Amino acid sequence: MSDPFEGFDIEDPDLPKAIEKHAMSSGGYPYEDKLDSKIYEAEMYNLQRQLVLLQAHLQASGERVVIVFEGRDAAGKGGTIKAYLENLNSRYNLIAALPKPNDRERTQWYFQRYVDWLPAAGETVLFDRSWYNRAGVEPVMGFCTPEQTEAFLDEAPEFEKRITRDGIHLFKFWLSIGQEMQLKRFHDRRHDPLKVWKLSPIDLEALGKWDAYSAARDVMLKRTDSKHAPWTVIRANDKRRGRLNVIRTVLDTLDFQGKSPKAIGEIDPKIKMSADAFLRLKKSE
């Protein structure tokens, strides 16, 4: 599909058929259809049981976990976080979804307000967007200077080195979706009275900045992927496959009593990719 915007009007209740047709396959997604709901529910149930065992282990050991979720608007970050936390104790599993900085916070060291949200013993903190705003949303939307973004890209690997050196398990997920899928999800939000609140003015402005976000993403992945804090790219056109593979990645990485490789299942290499593999794939397309 050469021009996803052709014939697209978010106010029109009828989504163009071409966008509907190409949404799942957009961005080179490897599957034509969503994962069957019964398969998804059965596999998610097994993963939820493993997450409960992981939670008990973290409480007993005092280990700490940070999970960063990044991706374009409508990539499925919130839904993935909700699925992860569904059967966990909110007292020890926290969501950090910080609003834009206030006047005082804007004068602080950039990472300062995020440090306040790092976990204590036994806790897991899931960031619904994170310090990586400075590498994506902020430069694309003109909320920071190029010099500020450059300083961030230099500092982020060192900041994360200190987090991991202190013993925190750090996961960084980029949820990747195709352009037609983003348009479809934005359109669905605009015309669903229960989801319209999810569509912000920033989301609408981002519609015309696809290429700018892609360029910012590529620089971010190249500059901040490291051995101590690697990026994991999850191809998320199908939310079900995306959620399963996020949770499997966490469970597969950590050791805990009762860990069952059979219950965790196989991570799908078509869905989960390293930053380097993803960038090579995008370059070849």
Disulfide bonds with the S-S distance in Angstrom:
none
